[in-house]
Amino acid sequence: MSVMDRLKQLRDSYVTRQVDRTKLPEFTSSPPIRRRVVFSGYVQGVGFRFEVLCLAERLGLAGWVRNLPDGRVESALQGGRDRIEFLVDHMCSLRRASVDRVESTDLPLVPSETDFTVKM
């Protein structure tokens, strides 16, 4: 295993532990929405996508996340509004990343989408 692979493994292990320790509030039942969210700032190379994936799965959200060529991270999040807002707020609070700006746009639901994935 290369040094870079080992560092990524350690970072992913750290992210998994952090997400598992994150205290989730009581969420109200609400109709699902779908939202495109783009995070700008220092958000690539720090486990940002992996943390979105882990937290989205823990929250029961569907959708995807990916890096953009310009250094931003884009995501489509589908589920309860309060769960999506919690994820966005959590990602903006990370110390190892620095979110300068969040763009958010409502999208039509994709009923067939039930999982959360990382797009390349």
C-alpha positions in Angstrom: 0.0 0.0 0.0 1.4 3.4 -1.0 1.8 6.2 1.5 -1.0 8.2 -0.3 -3.4 5.2 0.0 -2.5 4.8 3.7 -3.2 8.5 4.3 -6.5 8.3 2.5 -7.4 5.3 4.6 -6.6 7.1 7.8 -8.5 10.2 6.7 -11.6 8.1 5.8 -11.4 6.2 9.2 -11.3 9.6 11.0 -14.3 10.9 9.0 -16.3 7.7 9.7 -15.6 8.1 13.4 -16.6 11.8 13.4 -19.9 11.1 11.6 -20.7 8.2 13.9 -20.2 10.6 16.9 -22.2 13.4 15.4 -25.3 13.9 17.6 -28.4 14.0 15.4 -31.4 16.1 16.5 -34.9 14.9 16.5 -36.2 15.5 13.0 -39.9 16.2 12.2 -41.6 14.2 9.5 -41.8 16.3 6.4 -42.4 15.7 2.7 -39.2 14.9 0.8 -37.6 17.6 -1.3 -34.6 17.6 -3.6 -31.9 20.3 -3.5 -28.8 21.0 -5.5 -26.1 22.3 -3.1 -22.7 23.6 -4.2 -20.0 24.2 -1.6 -17.2 26.7 -2.4 -14.0 27.2 -0.5 -11.3 24.7 0.6 -13.5 21.6 0.1 -11.4 19.3 -2.0 -8.7 16.9 -0.7 -10.0 17.0 2.9 -12.5 14.1 2.9 -15.4 16.5 2.2 -17.2 14.2 -0.3 -16.7 11.2 1.9 -18.2 13.0 4.9 -21.2 14.1 2.8 -21.6 10.5 1.8 -21.4 9.1 5.4 -23.6 11.7 6.9 -26.2 11.5 4.1 -26.4 7.8 4.5 -26.8 8.2 8.3 -29.6 10.7 7.7 -31.4 8.5 5.2 -30.9 10.9 2.3 -30.7 9.9 -1.3 -28.6 11.6 -4.0 -25.0 12.1 -4.9 -21.9 14.2 -4.4 -19.0 15.1 -6.7 -16.0 17.3 -7.1 -16.2 20.0 -9.7 -13.1 20.9 -11.9 -13.1 24.5 -10.4 -12.5 23.2 -6.8 -16.1 23.3 -5.6 -18.2 20.3 -4.4 -21.6 19.8 -5.9 -24.3 17.6 -4.4 -27.9 16.6 -5.0 -29.7 15.9 -1.7 -33.1 14.3 -1.5 -35.1 13.8 1.7 -36.6 15.8 4.5 -35.9 19.5 4.5 -34.6 19.5 8.1 -32.2 16.6 7.4 -30.8 18.4 4.3 -30.4 21.6 6.3 -28.6 19.7 9.1 -26.2 18.2 6.6 -25.4 21.5 5.0 -24.9 23.2 8.3 -22.7 20.3 9.5 -20.5 20.5 6.4 -20.1 24.3 6.8 -18.9 23.8 10.4 -16.0 21.4 9.6 -12.6 22.5 10.8 -10.5 20.7 8.2 -12.5 22.3 5.4 -13.4 25.9 4.9 -16.8 26.6 3.2 -16.8 30.2 1.9 -20.1 30.0 0.1 -23.1 27.7 -0.3 -25.4 27.8 -3.4 -28.7 26.0 -3.1 -31.4 25.4 -5.7 -34.6 23.3 -5.4 -34.9 20.5 -7.9 -37.7 18.1 -8.9 -37.8 14.8 -6.9 -36.3 11.7 -8.5 -38.5 9.0 -6.9 -36.3 6.1 -8.3 -33.3 7.4 -6.4 -33.0 5.7 -3.0 -29.2 5.5 -2.4 -26.5 8.1 -1.9 -23.3 7.8 -4.1 -20.1 9.6 -4.9 -19.9 10.5 -8.6 -16.5 10.8 -10.2 
